[in-house]
Amino acid sequence: MSLLPDIKVLDLTRVLAGPWCTQILADYGATVIKIEKPGVGDDTRHWGPPYAKDADGNLSSEAAYYLSANRGKQSVTLDFSKPAGAALLRQLILQADVLIENYKVGSLQKYGLDYESLKSLNPRLIYCSITGFGQTGPYAERAGYDFAIQGIGGLMSITGERADLPGGGPQKVGVAVVDVMTGMYASSAILAALTNRASSGLGRYIDVALLDVQVAMLANVGMNYLVSETLPKRWGNAHPNIVPYQTFPTADGEIVIAIGNDSQFRNFCKVLGKAEWSADTRFCNNPARVQHREILIPMITEQLAHWDKFALAAALEALGVPCGPINNLAQVFVDPQVQARAMRVDVPHPSAGSVPQVRHPVQFSGDAIAPMRAPPLLGQHTEQVLQRMLGLDIEQIAHLRAQGLI
């Protein structure tokens, strides 16, 4: 069972933002056909190490980066830079509901694969373009990369330690968060367009830009600036308006303390054996703690240096004090809550035996999410798709292969 059982998606994307979008649609049960260049494929197939290991412990050719964003898809190798290949792709487009691409602006027009060329061929087609800067504007022709977009869009200006602290300065986020968020925005836009098509009968063109997404995801910080016209500062892991609300070192690692009210601060002080702090006029309420931050934080730091981070978290949680240890990824995947939610799934793979996957994070009642399938090998489904969708026989497929089209 799936949520999108009859939706066919042609995926002409590479790297992360586009594949993340189409992976979400595959998770929801759409048939996602990944169109890849023969002999080469998605760039990320070669972005290793690390590579998955086979059943004998030997390295396979499956890069972890590629495995992170391509599960549940079917891979078809097709060279649409050649006229015959483009013609073949247009035949597939006749049967598609959605086409997603992340080529530079105008690149597909020369192959007759742009939206204007295709909408008369398939008026119900939903066509989504993902680019760095969108289809319009002075930057439209530029290539867009997550790292650069984090800088241009302001995210790095608010991320990192304060300028007056050691190591202070702008930092990128540790994962390509703009790519991931762009994929999420694109998938929701496609689902909205599919819903609209059910009543209108017509497809849509969707223009999604990494920079637009980055600016939008500034959320309350962006709105704070627009309302106040005051530039936000970098606070590292601290909070400009709440104290204590930051990370602290313990004897065996760091912990997040996220105290949001005075009652929680009183309970925090009890755990530390420093109940008198909560009665001190310098610390008895949040405005006072913010004012005397430079006094209080070193006092807390000294006390926490003797605690084990997990023991401290347990003691604080027992009294309702928001906190959490800062886990490395080994600790994340053995965390009892992460395990209880089955976030890691191992799925069979044709060359690696099995590969680990991180489960789609949304759960539905019933069997809404189809069983997980591994990311495909390059061209794994070429013959199957051409036979099923275009009715080609073995000889015709062999002829296409001899021409270097597939």
matplotlib code that plots the C-alpha trace (Angstrom):
import matplotlib.pyplot as plt

x = [0.0, 1.2, 0.0, 0.9, 0.4, -0.4, 2.0, 5.0, 7.9, 10.8, 13.9, 16.4, 18.3, 21.7, 23.5, 21.2, 18.4, 16.6, 17.3, 16.1, 12.8, 12.3, 13.3, 10.4, 8.0, 9.4, 8.9, 5.2, 4.9, 5.3, 7.1, 10.3, 12.4, 15.9, 17.3, 21.1, 23.9, 25.1, 28.4, 28.5, 25.3, 24.6, 27.7, 27.3, 27.8, 31.5, 31.6, 33.4, 34.8, 32.9, 31.5, 29.1, 30.6, 29.3, 28.4, 32.0, 33.2, 34.7, 34.0, 31.4, 31.1, 28.1, 29.0, 27.3, 26.4, 24.5, 22.8, 21.5, 19.2, 18.1, 16.2, 13.1, 13.9, 14.4, 17.5, 17.4, 20.5, 19.6, 21.7, 19.2, 21.9, 21.5, 18.3, 17.3, 17.8, 15.7, 13.0, 13.0, 12.7, 9.8, 8.0, 8.5, 7.3, 4.0, 3.2, 4.7, 2.9, 5.9, 9.3, 12.0, 15.2, 18.1, 20.1, 21.3, 18.7, 17.9, 20.1, 17.3, 15.8, 18.3, 17.0, 13.4, 13.0, 12.1, 8.6, 7.4, 8.3, 6.7, 3.4, 1.6, 3.0, 1.6, -0.7, -1.1, 2.7, 3.9, 7.4, 9.7, 13.0, 15.4, 18.3, 20.6, 18.9, 15.7, 14.7, 14.7, 16.8, 20.5, 21.9, 19.7, 22.6, 24.9, 25.5, 24.3, 25.9, 24.7, 27.8, 27.8, 24.0, 24.4, 26.8, 24.8, 21.5, 22.6, 22.6, 26.3, 26.0, 23.9, 25.7, 29.0, 30.6, 30.5, 33.1, 34.8, 35.3, 38.1, 37.1, 34.5, 33.2, 30.7, 30.1, 28.1, 25.7, 27.2, 24.9, 23.8, 20.7, 19.7, 19.8, 17.7, 15.2, 14.9, 14.1, 11.4, 9.9, 9.9, 8.2, 5.4, 5.0, 4.6, 2.1, 0.1, 0.2, -1.0, -3.9, -4.8, -4.5, -7.2, -9.7, -8.2, -6.8, -3.8, -0.1, 2.0, 5.5, 7.3, 10.4, 12.3, 15.6, 18.0, 18.5, 14.8, 14.5, 17.5, 16.0, 12.6, 14.1, 15.5, 12.0, 11.8, 15.3, 14.6, 11.3, 13.1, 15.4, 12.5, 10.6, 13.4, 16.0, 18.6, 21.2, 21.2, 24.4, 26.1, 25.6, 27.2, 25.3, 23.9, 20.6, 20.3, 17.2, 17.3, 19.9, 21.0, 20.2, 23.3, 25.9, 28.1, 31.1, 30.8, 33.4, 32.8, 31.3, 28.9, 25.3, 22.5, 20.8, 17.6, 15.9, 12.8, 11.4, 12.2, 10.7, 13.0, 15.9, 15.0, 15.0, 18.2, 19.8, 18.5, 20.1, 23.4, 23.1, 23.0, 19.5, 20.7, 21.4, 17.7, 17.1, 20.0, 18.5, 21.1, 19.7, 16.1, 14.4, 15.3, 15.9, 18.3, 20.1, 20.4, 21.8, 24.3, 25.1, 28.9, 28.8, 26.3, 27.7, 31.2, 29.5, 27.4, 30.4, 32.5, 29.7, 29.0, 32.6, 32.3, 29.2, 28.8, 26.6, 24.1, 23.8, 23.3, 20.6, 18.8, 18.8, 17.6, 14.9, 13.5, 12.7, 11.5, 14.5, 14.9, 18.3, 20.1, 23.6, 25.4, 25.7, 28.1, 26.5, 27.5, 25.6, 22.7, 22.1, 22.2, 20.0, 17.0, 14.5, 16.1, 16.1, 12.5, 11.4, 13.4, 15.2, 17.8, 16.6, 18.8, 17.5, 18.6, 21.0, 22.0, 25.8, 26.4, 24.2, 22.4, 22.7, 21.7, 19.1, 17.6, 13.8, 11.5, 10.7, 6.9, 4.7, 1.1, -1.6, -2.0, 0.4, 0.8, 4.5, 5.7, 8.4, 11.8, 13.8, 17.6, 19.0, 19.3, 22.5, 23.3, 20.9, 19.5, 16.0, 16.6, 15.3, 12.4, 11.2, 11.6, 9.7, 6.9, 6.3, 7.3, 6.7, 10.2, 11.4, 14.8, 16.1, 15.1, 16.7, 19.9, 19.9, 19.6, 22.4, 24.7, 24.1, 25.2, 21.7, 21.2]
y = [0.0, 3.6, 7.1, 7.9, 4.5, 5.8, 8.8, 8.4, 10.7, 11.3, 12.4, 14.3, 15.5, 14.9, 15.5, 16.3, 18.9, 17.2, 13.6, 14.4, 15.7, 12.6, 10.3, 11.7, 11.1, 7.5, 7.0, 8.0, 5.3, 7.2, 5.4, 7.4, 6.8, 8.3, 9.2, 9.0, 9.4, 6.0, 4.9, 7.9, 8.4, 10.8, 12.7, 11.4, 7.7, 8.7, 10.9, 8.5, 7.1, 5.9, 3.1, 0.4, -3.1, -6.3, -9.4, -10.4, -7.1, -5.9, -2.4, -2.0, 0.8, 2.3, 5.6, 6.5, 10.0, 8.5, 5.9, 8.8, 10.3, 7.7, 4.8, 3.5, 4.7, 2.9, 3.8, 4.2, 5.1, 7.4, 9.9, 12.6, 14.9, 12.9, 13.6, 9.9, 9.9, 13.1, 11.6, 8.5, 10.6, 12.5, 9.2, 8.6, 12.1, 11.4, 8.9, 10.9, 12.9, 14.8, 15.8, 17.2, 18.7, 20.7, 21.7, 25.3, 27.7, 27.1, 24.0, 21.7, 24.0, 22.9, 19.3, 20.3, 19.2, 22.6, 23.1, 25.3, 22.6, 19.8, 21.3, 20.9, 17.3, 16.5, 19.3, 17.4, 17.4, 19.0, 20.2, 21.3, 23.1, 23.3, 25.8, 27.9, 31.2, 30.6, 31.2, 35.0, 37.8, 38.9, 35.7, 33.3, 32.1, 31.3, 27.7, 27.4, 25.4, 24.9, 26.2, 29.5, 29.9, 29.6, 32.6, 34.7, 34.0, 35.1, 31.8, 31.9, 35.4, 34.1, 30.7, 30.3, 31.6, 35.2, 37.3, 38.1, 34.5, 32.1, 30.6, 33.2, 33.9, 32.6, 28.9, 26.7, 24.2, 20.7, 19.2, 20.7, 22.0, 24.3, 21.4, 19.3, 22.0, 22.8, 19.2, 19.3, 22.5, 21.1, 17.9, 19.8, 22.1, 19.0, 17.4, 20.7, 20.8, 17.2, 18.1, 21.1, 19.0, 16.7, 19.5, 21.6, 18.7, 20.8, 20.6, 23.4, 24.8, 25.0, 27.2, 26.4, 28.2, 27.4, 31.1, 31.6, 28.7, 29.9, 33.3, 31.8, 29.4, 32.3, 32.2, 34.2, 35.5, 37.0, 38.5, 40.0, 41.9, 43.0, 44.3, 45.9, 46.6, 45.5, 43.0, 39.7, 38.7, 35.3, 33.7, 30.3, 27.8, 30.5, 32.4, 36.2, 36.3, 33.3, 32.2, 29.5, 28.2, 26.8, 24.0, 23.2, 20.9, 18.0, 15.4, 13.2, 15.5, 18.4, 18.8, 21.2, 23.0, 24.8, 26.4, 28.3, 29.6, 30.4, 27.2, 25.1, 27.2, 26.5, 22.7, 23.0, 24.6, 21.8, 19.2, 21.0, 21.4, 25.2, 26.1, 29.5, 30.6, 30.7, 33.1, 35.4, 38.6, 38.4, 35.1, 34.8, 35.6, 35.4, 39.2, 39.2, 36.1, 37.7, 40.8, 38.8, 36.2, 36.7, 35.9, 33.0, 31.0, 30.5, 29.4, 26.8, 25.7, 25.0, 22.8, 20.8, 19.9, 17.1, 15.5, 12.6, 14.0, 11.1, 11.0, 14.8, 14.5, 11.8, 13.9, 17.0, 15.2, 13.7, 17.3, 18.5, 20.5, 20.6, 19.2, 16.6, 15.2, 16.1, 12.8, 11.7, 9.7, 6.4, 7.4, 8.6, 5.3, 3.3, 5.8, 3.9, 6.4, 6.3, 2.5, 2.4, 4.5, 2.2, 5.1, 2.7, 0.2, -2.3, -3.2, -5.8, -4.5, -6.3, -5.7, -4.8, -7.6, -5.0, -1.3, 0.8, 3.5, 6.2, 5.7, 8.4, 10.4, 10.6, 7.8, 7.2, 4.9, 1.7, 0.7, 4.1, 3.9, 1.2, -1.3, 0.4, -0.5, 0.1, 2.9, 1.4, 0.4, 2.5, 1.5, -1.3, -0.8, 0.4, -2.6, -3.2, 0.4, 0.6, -2.7, -1.7, 1.9, 2.0, -1.6, -2.1, -5.6, -7.1, -6.5, -2.9, -2.3, -4.0, -1.7, 1.4, 0.0, -0.5, 3.2, 4.3, 5.8, 3.7]
z = [0.0, -0.6, -0.6, -4.3, -6.0, -9.4, -9.7, -12.1, -11.5, -13.9, -11.9, -13.9, -10.8, -9.3, -6.0, -3.0, -3.3, -6.2, -5.2, -1.6, -3.1, -5.3, -2.4, -0.4, -3.2, -3.5, 0.2, -0.3, -2.9, -6.2, -9.0, -9.3, -12.4, -12.1, -15.5, -15.5, -18.0, -19.2, -17.6, -15.3, -13.4, -10.5, -9.4, -5.8, -6.9, -7.0, -3.8, -1.5, 0.7, 2.6, 0.4, 1.5, 2.2, 0.8, 2.7, 2.8, 4.2, 0.9, -0.3, -3.0, -5.5, -3.6, -2.0, 1.2, -0.1, -3.0, -0.7, 1.5, -1.1, -3.7, -2.0, -3.6, -7.1, -10.4, -12.4, -16.2, -18.2, -21.1, -23.0, -23.9, -25.2, -28.4, -30.5, -30.4, -26.6, -26.2, -28.3, -26.1, -23.0, -24.5, -24.9, -21.2, -20.4, -22.2, -19.4, -16.5, -13.9, -12.6, -14.0, -11.7, -12.9, -11.5, -14.6, -15.1, -16.3, -20.0, -20.3, -21.3, -23.8, -26.5, -26.2, -26.3, -22.7, -21.1, -19.7, -22.6, -25.1, -23.0, -21.7, -25.0, -25.3, -21.8, -20.4, -17.1, -16.5, -13.3, -14.0, -11.2, -11.7, -8.8, -9.2, -7.0, -7.7, -9.6, -13.2, -12.9, -11.5, -11.9, -10.4, -12.4, -14.6, -11.7, -10.4, -6.8, -4.1, -0.6, 1.1, -0.9, -0.5, 3.3, 3.1, 0.6, 2.3, 5.7, 7.6, 8.3, 9.7, 12.5, 13.0, 14.9, 18.0, 19.1, 17.4, 20.7, 21.7, 20.5, 17.2, 16.8, 13.3, 10.7, 10.4, 8.0, 9.3, 9.6, 7.0, 3.6, 5.2, 2.4, -0.1, 2.3, 3.0, -0.8, -1.4, 1.2, -0.1, -3.6, -2.6, -0.8, -3.8, -6.1, -3.8, -3.8, -7.6, -7.8, -5.6, -7.7, -10.9, -9.6, -10.0, -12.8, -14.9, -15.7, -14.7, -13.3, -13.6, -10.2, -9.8, -6.6, -5.7, -3.0, -2.2, -1.8, 0.5, 2.6, 3.1, 3.9, 6.5, 8.5, 10.1, 13.3, 13.0, 9.6, 10.8, 13.9, 11.5, 9.2, 12.2, 14.1, 11.4, 13.9, 12.7, 14.8, 16.4, 16.5, 19.9, 19.3, 21.4, 23.8, 23.5, 23.4, 25.6, 27.9, 30.5, 31.0, 27.6, 26.0, 26.0, 28.9, 29.3, 31.6, 32.7, 29.7, 27.0, 26.5, 27.4, 26.4, 29.2, 27.9, 30.9, 29.8, 33.1, 36.7, 38.0, 35.9, 37.1, 40.7, 40.0, 38.1, 41.2, 43.4, 41.3, 41.5, 45.3, 44.8, 45.8, 47.1, 43.5, 42.7, 45.7, 44.7, 43.3, 40.4, 39.3, 40.6, 37.3, 33.7, 33.1, 36.0, 34.7, 31.3, 32.9, 35.0, 32.4, 32.6, 36.3, 36.3, 33.3, 34.8, 38.1, 36.3, 34.2, 37.4, 38.9, 35.8, 35.2, 37.7, 36.3, 33.8, 31.0, 31.0, 34.8, 34.8, 32.1, 34.0, 37.2, 35.4, 33.4, 36.7, 37.8, 34.4, 33.4, 29.6, 28.7, 26.5, 26.0, 22.8, 21.2, 18.4, 15.6, 17.2, 20.3, 18.2, 16.5, 19.8, 21.7, 23.0, 21.6, 18.2, 18.3, 19.5, 16.6, 14.2, 12.5, 11.1, 8.6, 6.8, 3.3, 0.8, -2.0, -5.2, -4.8, -1.2, 0.4, 2.5, 3.1, 6.0, 5.5, 7.8, 7.9, 6.5, 9.6, 9.2, 10.3, 9.2, 10.5, 8.5, 5.7, 4.0, 3.5, 1.1, 2.2, 1.7, -1.3, -1.7, -3.9, -7.4, -9.2, -12.2, -15.0, -12.9, -14.3, -17.8, -19.7, -17.3, -17.6, -21.4, -21.8, -19.3, -20.3, -24.0, -25.0, -26.4, -27.0, -26.2, -29.8, -29.8, -26.4, -27.6, -30.6, -28.3, -26.2, -29.2, -30.2, -26.7, -26.0, -22.9]

ax = plt.figure().add_subplot(projection="3d")
ax.plot(x, y, z, "-o")
ax.set_aspect("equal")
plt.show()
